[in-house]
Amino acid sequence: MGVFRFSRLSRSGDSWFRVLSSRDGARVFWFAVVALLVVVLLLSLVIGGLFPKEGREEVFVGVMVGYDNVEDIVGFVDEVEEYVNLVVIGSLDVTTNYTKLTTVCDYLHSKGLYFIPFMFIVEYLEKPDFFQVAKARWGEHFLGVYVTDEPGGRQFDSDNVRIVDEAENYSDAASQYVEGYNGGLQLFFSHFEESDDVTAFTSDYLLYWFDYEAGFDVVFAEFGWNFSRQLHVALCRGAAEMQDKEWGAIVTWTYRNPPYIEDAEMLYSDLVLAYENGAKYILVFNYPTNVTDYGLLTEDHLESMRRFWDYMKDVPQPTQASKTAYVLPADYGYGFRGADDRIWGLWGPDNLSATVWNKANSLLAVYNKNLDIIYDSAELDQQQRYEKLIFWNGTTVQSD
């Protein structure tokens, strides 16, 4: 007696019916079904290994490219597209030229990549409807605009372009800084239509808290020189946390002469450190020097980026196990590059500087990735974001 019965069969199905209607045919059929399921399972595992797991796309990993022409940008993107999902277009020669910029953005979009063009407050694309075009043409792949860079660094290290030249005290310096850059951002966005919901990015190595207060939505902490990475994470992440904003990290200059950037192993370590600390944006700066065919980067650097991409796919991004914050005095714009660093770039160290420097570093030695550095503010009384607050004056507050 047959196992399967059909009321109708096409001629092409007749032979199959005869096979399936026997017991041996039934065994063959079920064996084929099991084999097919195994193949589907294996394919799903392989595909799952090739692409980031669900939700991982929320971490943006990529490069800031300083090439001045479309061809070089395209060539470099072709080299790295398998292990990045974000490109910051870093040359004003490209980002202030509508034809070049849209050509690059079209290409990045075709590759499924996210992108951010870089502009200055006073050097920008003179096309008022650009943001409208961007939203309609590239959708969510256009993440926003990177407006100027290193505002805090300029305040400390560039006397000719800093925004606060003199101030009566720390609070006055803070007010001038915040109001000055907020006004600059408003001026920049006033040149464009429908800009209210456009994200403003920047990078810095000082004054992260005040960058956010000025109106930047995302700040990339710069990993460079001999700065403590964990210290700058604590400052940038703490500022973002307290002000309900996002943060990232960008690996940048280490030396003033070739090779300019850290070696490949240190690069990998820094990328992992940023990821494990919860950075949403993780970037590597690249500039078209004559060091290699890839600008600043060597093939070993690119391999480190590939290794990190694989690591990120396989390892879920950790969250802070506990939350402790070291609280600085309000408006204390200290540079955190040593016990004798300046304050607001205008004053030398005061009688609190060495204490703050030493305490911050001793707390980092204890809490490591679980420490943020924040400023005394009204929000501390309104929101319980941290389990423990350790104030500059020795007071400690533990949440229930």
Secondary structure, DSSP 8 states (H G I E B T S, - for coil): --S---S---HHHHHHHHHHTSHHHHHHHHHHHHHHHHHHHHHHHHHHHHS--TTGGGSEEEEEE--SSHHHHHHHHHHHGGG-SEEEE--HHHHT-HHHHHHHHHHHHHTT-EEEEEE-SSS----TTHHHHHHHHHGGGB--EEESS-HHHHHHH-TTT-S-S--SSHHHHHHHHHHHHHHHHHHHHHTSSS-TT--EEEEESS-HHHHHHHT-SEEEEEE-TT--HHHHHHHHHHHHHHTT-EEEEEE----SSTT-S--HHHHHHHHHHHHHTT-SEEEEEE---SSBTBBTB-HHHHHHHHHHHHHHHHS-----SS-EEEEE-TT--B--SSTT--BTTTB---TTHHHHHHHHHHHHHHHGGGEEEEE--THHHH----SEEEETTS-EEE--
